[in-house]
Amino acid sequence: MRYRKNILATLAYYDVLDFPLKEEEIFRFLVNLKRLMPSEKLPAPSFDEVKAELEELKKDGSVNFSDGFYFLFERDYLVPLRLRRERIAKEKWKKFLQAVQLLKFLPYIRVIFASGSLAINNTEELGDLDVLIIVKNGRIWLSRLLISGLLSLVGMRRKYNEKVAPDKICLNHYITDKSLSISFHSVYTAQTYINLRPVFVSNPQIISEFYKANSWLLEYLFNFDSFLKDLKEPDFINCHAQKRRGLGQGFLAKVVSRIGEVVLNSKLGNWLESWAKSWQIKRIEKHRKQDPPGGRVVYNDYYLEFHPGSVEKEIIEKYNQRLKKLGLEELTLERDSGI
C-alpha cells in the first residue's frame, strides 16, 4: 500500500487530539512525509486511492472503524467523545458568531478566522475560542486595541490572567493583509492553518492570497495543492446566523466600518496607531515577565502572536510517541516550529 504510512501518520496526529476522522477528513489532512523520507517521491493520491487503502488497513486491523470514523489503538470511545464535543461546539459557535457580528462594525478588519479546537468542532465546556485575524497593514496596533476594547465591553475577551475562560475569545494572533506569510512551520502549524474557518471576510480574494502566501503547507500536507485549486468562496460558518440578523445590520456594519476607516486614514489615525503601539508594547513586556516557559510571543508592525506556554511542543512529542508505537520509528523526527 503506497500511502499506508501517510494515513497512519494522519490518524496518529489526530489521535493526540482525541479526534477520530472521517475518510474525507483523512484525505484532506493527509500528512506529507516527503520531508522525512525524501527517497519516497509519491504523488498526491486521489480520494479513491485513500479510500481503497483505508479499506485494506481496516481489513488487516491496522486501523479501527466505527460509525463512519477511523481511529487507532482500539479507542472506540473517541467516537462518542467527538459527537459530544460537536454538540458543545455548536453552542459555542452561536456565542462566537454573535461576537463576530459586533466586530464587523470596526474598521480595518479584513478576515476573521476561527482557529484551534473550535475550528474542528472539538471543544470542551471550559474551552475558549481561538481566532486568527487579518487586519489592514499599518493599523495592526490600533485594530488590536479596538477589537480588545469592544470584546472587553461585552465580556467576550479572554484576559491575560484568566487560566480558564469558557466561551471567551482568545485574541492571540494577528497578521496584516501585506504580511500574509507565516514563518513558523511544523506539522502542528500546518494542521492548524488548513483547519482555519473564515467567519468574516471583507474581500474573498484575501483568503486565496493567504493560502498562496503559505505554500509551505505543501511540505506537510499532501492535498493542500488540490485544496488551493478548489478554493473559491470562503466557507462561511453558519451563514444562516447572518441572515437571521438581516441584511440591514450587515449593511449598517459595512457603512460604519467604512466611515471609521475614512476618519482614521489620516494624521489622527497615524498618531493613534503610534500611541497604541507604544502603550501595548509596555503592557506586553510587563506581562512577559510572568509568562510560563516555552511558547512564542512575537510583536511587531506585521505580526502579533501570543502563545506563551503553547501546547505545540507537547502535541508533537505525543505524535512522535504514537508513530513509534505504530512501528514507524523512521518518522519520529517531527519538530516544533521554534517554540
Secondary structure as a PSIPRED ss2 file (coil, helix, strand):
# PSIPRED VFORMAT (PSIPRED V4.0)

   1 M C   1.000  0.000  0.000
   2 R C   1.000  0.000  0.000
   3 Y C   1.000  0.000  0.000
   4 R H   0.000  1.000  0.000
   5 K H   0.000  1.000  0.000
   6 N H   0.000  1.000  0.000
   7 I H   0.000  1.000  0.000
   8 L H   0.000  1.000  0.000
   9 A H   0.000  1.000  0.000
  10 T H   0.000  1.000  0.000
  11 L H   0.000  1.000  0.000
  12 A H   0.000  1.000  0.000
  13 Y H   0.000  1.000  0.000
  14 Y H   0.000  1.000  0.000
  15 D H   0.000  1.000  0.000
  16 V H   0.000  1.000  0.000
  17 L C   1.000  0.000  0.000
  18 D C   1.000  0.000  0.000
  19 F C   1.000  0.000  0.000
  20 P C   1.000  0.000  0.000
  21 L E   0.000  0.000  1.000
  22 K C   1.000  0.000  0.000
  23 E H   0.000  1.000  0.000
  24 E H   0.000  1.000  0.000
  25 E H   0.000  1.000  0.000
  26 I H   0.000  1.000  0.000
  27 F H   0.000  1.000  0.000
  28 R H   0.000  1.000  0.000
  29 F H   0.000  1.000  0.000
  30 L C   1.000  0.000  0.000
  31 V E   0.000  0.000  1.000
  32 N C   1.000  0.000  0.000
  33 L C   1.000  0.000  0.000
  34 K C   1.000  0.000  0.000
  35 R C   1.000  0.000  0.000
  36 L C   1.000  0.000  0.000
  37 M C   1.000  0.000  0.000
  38 P C   1.000  0.000  0.000
  39 S C   1.000  0.000  0.000
  40 E C   1.000  0.000  0.000
  41 K C   1.000  0.000  0.000
  42 L C   1.000  0.000  0.000
  43 P C   1.000  0.000  0.000
  44 A C   1.000  0.000  0.000
  45 P C   1.000  0.000  0.000
  46 S C   1.000  0.000  0.000
  47 F H   0.000  1.000  0.000
  48 D H   0.000  1.000  0.000
  49 E H   0.000  1.000  0.000
  50 V H   0.000  1.000  0.000
  51 K H   0.000  1.000  0.000
  52 A H   0.000  1.000  0.000
  53 E H   0.000  1.000  0.000
  54 L H   0.000  1.000  0.000
  55 E H   0.000  1.000  0.000
  56 E H   0.000  1.000  0.000
  57 L H   0.000  1.000  0.000
  58 K H   0.000  1.000  0.000
  59 K H   0.000  1.000  0.000
  60 D C   1.000  0.000  0.000
  61 G C   1.000  0.000  0.000
  62 S C   1.000  0.000  0.000
  63 V C   1.000  0.000  0.000
  64 N E   0.000  0.000  1.000
  65 F E   0.000  0.000  1.000
  66 S E   0.000  0.000  1.000
  67 D C   1.000  0.000  0.000
  68 G C   1.000  0.000  0.000
  69 F E   0.000  0.000  1.000
  70 Y E   0.000  0.000  1.000
  71 F E   0.000  0.000  1.000
  72 L C   1.000  0.000  0.000
  73 F C   1.000  0.000  0.000
  74 E C   1.000  0.000  0.000
  75 R C   1.000  0.000  0.000
  76 D C   1.000  0.000  0.000
  77 Y C   1.000  0.000  0.000
  78 L H   0.000  1.000  0.000
  79 V H   0.000  1.000  0.000
  80 P H   0.000  1.000  0.000
  81 L H   0.000  1.000  0.000
  82 R H   0.000  1.000  0.000
  83 L H   0.000  1.000  0.000
  84 R H   0.000  1.000  0.000
  85 R H   0.000  1.000  0.000
  86 E H   0.000  1.000  0.000
  87 R H   0.000  1.000  0.000
  88 I H   0.000  1.000  0.000
  89 A H   0.000  1.000  0.000
  90 K H   0.000  1.000  0.000
  91 E H   0.000  1.000  0.000
  92 K H   0.000  1.000  0.000
  93 W H   0.000  1.000  0.000
  94 K H   0.000  1.000  0.000
  95 K H   0.000  1.000  0.000
  96 F H   0.000  1.000  0.000
  97 L H   0.000  1.000  0.000
  98 Q H   0.000  1.000  0.000
  99 A H   0.000  1.000  0.000
 100 V H   0.000  1.000  0.000
 101 Q H   0.000  1.000  0.000
 102 L H   0.000  1.000  0.000
 103 L H   0.000  1.000  0.000
 104 K C   1.000  0.000  0.000
 105 F C   1.000  0.000  0.000
 106 L C   1.000  0.000  0.000
 107 P C   1.000  0.000  0.000
 108 Y C   1.000  0.000  0.000
 109 I E   0.000  0.000  1.000
 110 R E   0.000  0.000  1.000
 111 V E   0.000  0.000  1.000
 112 I E   0.000  0.000  1.000
 113 F E   0.000  0.000  1.000
 114 A E   0.000  0.000  1.000
 115 S E   0.000  0.000  1.000
 116 G H   0.000  1.000  0.000
 117 S H   0.000  1.000  0.000
 118 L H   0.000  1.000  0.000
 119 A H   0.000  1.000  0.000
 120 I C   1.000  0.000  0.000
 121 N C   1.000  0.000  0.000
 122 N C   1.000  0.000  0.000
 123 T C   1.000  0.000  0.000
 124 E C   1.000  0.000  0.000
 125 E C   1.000  0.000  0.000
 126 L C   1.000  0.000  0.000
 127 G C   1.000  0.000  0.000
 128 D C   1.000  0.000  0.000
 129 L E   0.000  0.000  1.000
 130 D E   0.000  0.000  1.000
 131 V E   0.000  0.000  1.000
 132 L E   0.000  0.000  1.000
 133 I E   0.000  0.000  1.000
 134 I E   0.000  0.000  1.000
 135 V E   0.000  0.000  1.000
 136 K C   1.000  0.000  0.000
 137 N C   1.000  0.000  0.000
 138 G C   1.000  0.000  0.000
 139 R C   1.000  0.000  0.000
 140 I H   0.000  1.000  0.000
 141 W H   0.000  1.000  0.000
 142 L H   0.000  1.000  0.000
 143 S H   0.000  1.000  0.000
 144 R H   0.000  1.000  0.000
 145 L H   0.000  1.000  0.000
 146 L H   0.000  1.000  0.000
 147 I H   0.000  1.000  0.000
 148 S H   0.000  1.000  0.000
 149 G H   0.000  1.000  0.000
 150 L H   0.000  1.000  0.000
 151 L H   0.000  1.000  0.000
 152 S H   0.000  1.000  0.000
 153 L H   0.000  1.000  0.000
 154 V C   1.000  0.000  0.000
 155 G C   1.000  0.000  0.000
 156 M C   1.000  0.000  0.000
 157 R E   0.000  0.000  1.000
 158 R C   1.000  0.000  0.000
 159 K C   1.000  0.000  0.000
 160 Y C   1.000  0.000  0.000
 161 N C   1.000  0.000  0.000
 162 E C   1.000  0.000  0.000
 163 K C   1.000  0.000  0.000
 164 V C   1.000  0.000  0.000
 165 A C   1.000  0.000  0.000
 166 P C   1.000  0.000  0.000
 167 D C   1.000  0.000  0.000
 168 K C   1.000  0.000  0.000
 169 I E   0.000  0.000  1.000
 170 C E   0.000  0.000  1.000
 171 L C   1.000  0.000  0.000
 172 N C   1.000  0.000  0.000
 173 H E   0.000  0.000  1.000
 174 Y E   0.000  0.000  1.000
 175 I E   0.000  0.000  1.000
 176 T E   0.000  0.000  1.000
 177 D C   1.000  0.000  0.000
 178 K C   1.000  0.000  0.000
 179 S C   1.000  0.000  0.000
 180 L C   1.000  0.000  0.000
 181 S C   1.000  0.000  0.000
 182 I C   1.000  0.000  0.000
 183 S C   1.000  0.000  0.000
 184 F C   1.000  0.000  0.000
 185 H C   1.000  0.000  0.000
 186 S C   1.000  0.000  0.000
 187 V H   0.000  1.000  0.000
 188 Y H   0.000  1.000  0.000
 189 T H   0.000  1.000  0.000
 190 A H   0.000  1.000  0.000
 191 Q H   0.000  1.000  0.000
 192 T H   0.000  1.000  0.000
 193 Y H   0.000  1.000  0.000
 194 I H   0.000  1.000  0.000
 195 N C   1.000  0.000  0.000
 196 L C   1.000  0.000  0.000
 197 R E   0.000  0.000  1.000
 198 P E   0.000  0.000  1.000
 199 V E   0.000  0.000  1.000
 200 F E   0.000  0.000  1.000
 201 V E   0.000  0.000  1.000
 202 S C   1.000  0.000  0.000
 203 N C   1.000  0.000  0.000
 204 P C   1.000  0.000  0.000
 205 Q H   0.000  1.000  0.000
 206 I H   0.000  1.000  0.000
 207 I H   0.000  1.000  0.000
 208 S H   0.000  1.000  0.000
 209 E H   0.000  1.000  0.000
 210 F H   0.000  1.000  0.000
 211 Y H   0.000  1.000  0.000
 212 K H   0.000  1.000  0.000
 213 A H   0.000  1.000  0.000
 214 N C   1.000  0.000  0.000
 215 S H   0.000  1.000  0.000
 216 W H   0.000  1.000  0.000
 217 L H   0.000  1.000  0.000
 218 L H   0.000  1.000  0.000
 219 E H   0.000  1.000  0.000
 220 Y C   1.000  0.000  0.000
 221 L E   0.000  0.000  1.000
 222 F C   1.000  0.000  0.000
 223 N C   1.000  0.000  0.000
 224 F H   0.000  1.000  0.000
 225 D H   0.000  1.000  0.000
 226 S H   0.000  1.000  0.000
 227 F H   0.000  1.000  0.000
 228 L H   0.000  1.000  0.000
 229 K H   0.000  1.000  0.000
 230 D H   0.000  1.000  0.000
 231 L C   1.000  0.000  0.000
 232 K C   1.000  0.000  0.000
 233 E C   1.000  0.000  0.000
 234 P C   1.000  0.000  0.000
 235 D C   1.000  0.000  0.000
 236 F C   1.000  0.000  0.000
 237 I C   1.000  0.000  0.000
 238 N C   1.000  0.000  0.000
 239 C H   0.000  1.000  0.000
 240 H H   0.000  1.000  0.000
 241 A H   0.000  1.000  0.000
 242 Q H   0.000  1.000  0.000
 243 K H   0.000  1.000  0.000
 244 R H   0.000  1.000  0.000
 245 R H   0.000  1.000  0.000
 246 G C   1.000  0.000  0.000
 247 L H   0.000  1.000  0.000
 248 G H   0.000  1.000  0.000
 249 Q H   0.000  1.000  0.000
 250 G H   0.000  1.000  0.000
 251 F H   0.000  1.000  0.000
 252 L H   0.000  1.000  0.000
 253 A H   0.000  1.000  0.000
 254 K H   0.000  1.000  0.000
 255 V H   0.000  1.000  0.000
 256 V H   0.000  1.000  0.000
 257 S H   0.000  1.000  0.000
 258 R H   0.000  1.000  0.000
 259 I H   0.000  1.000  0.000
 260 G H   0.000  1.000  0.000
 261 E H   0.000  1.000  0.000
 262 V H   0.000  1.000  0.000
 263 V H   0.000  1.000  0.000
 264 L H   0.000  1.000  0.000
 265 N C   1.000  0.000  0.000
 266 S C   1.000  0.000  0.000
 267 K H   0.000  1.000  0.000
 268 L H   0.000  1.000  0.000
 269 G H   0.000  1.000  0.000
 270 N H   0.000  1.000  0.000
 271 W H   0.000  1.000  0.000
 272 L H   0.000  1.000  0.000
 273 E H   0.000  1.000  0.000
 274 S H   0.000  1.000  0.000
 275 W H   0.000  1.000  0.000
 276 A H   0.000  1.000  0.000
 277 K H   0.000  1.000  0.000
 278 S H   0.000  1.000  0.000
 279 W H   0.000  1.000  0.000
 280 Q H   0.000  1.000  0.000
 281 I H   0.000  1.000  0.000
 282 K H   0.000  1.000  0.000
 283 R H   0.000  1.000  0.000
 284 I H   0.000  1.000  0.000
 285 E H   0.000  1.000  0.000
 286 K H   0.000  1.000  0.000
 287 H H   0.000  1.000  0.000
 288 R H   0.000  1.000  0.000
 289 K C   1.000  0.000  0.000
 290 Q C   1.000  0.000  0.000
 291 D C   1.000  0.000  0.000
 292 P C   1.000  0.000  0.000
 293 P C   1.000  0.000  0.000
 294 G C   1.000  0.000  0.000
 295 G E   0.000  0.000  1.000
 296 R E   0.000  0.000  1.000
 297 V E   0.000  0.000  1.000
 298 V E   0.000  0.000  1.000
 299 Y E   0.000  0.000  1.000
 300 N C   1.000  0.000  0.000
 301 D C   1.000  0.000  0.000
 302 Y C   1.000  0.000  0.000
 303 Y E   0.000  0.000  1.000
 304 L E   0.000  0.000  1.000
 305 E E   0.000  0.000  1.000
 306 F E   0.000  0.000  1.000
 307 H E   0.000  0.000  1.000
 308 P E   0.000  0.000  1.000
 309 G C   1.000  0.000  0.000
 310 S C   1.000  0.000  0.000
 311 V C   1.000  0.000  0.000
 312 E H   0.000  1.000  0.000
 313 K H   0.000  1.000  0.000
 314 E H   0.000  1.000  0.000
 315 I H   0.000  1.000  0.000
 316 I H   0.000  1.000  0.000
 317 E H   0.000  1.000  0.000
 318 K H   0.000  1.000  0.000
 319 Y H   0.000  1.000  0.000
 320 N H   0.000  1.000  0.000
 321 Q H   0.000  1.000  0.000
 322 R H   0.000  1.000  0.000
 323 L H   0.000  1.000  0.000
 324 K H   0.000  1.000  0.000
 325 K H   0.000  1.000  0.000
 326 L C   1.000  0.000  0.000
 327 G C   1.000  0.000  0.000
 328 L C   1.000  0.000  0.000
 329 E H   0.000  1.000  0.000
 330 E H   0.000  1.000  0.000
 331 L H   0.000  1.000  0.000
 332 T C   1.000  0.000  0.000
 333 L C   1.000  0.000  0.000
 334 E C   1.000  0.000  0.000
 335 R C   1.000  0.000  0.000
 336 D C   1.000  0.000  0.000
 337 S C   1.000  0.000  0.000
 338 G C   1.000  0.000  0.000
 339 I C   1.000  0.000  0.000
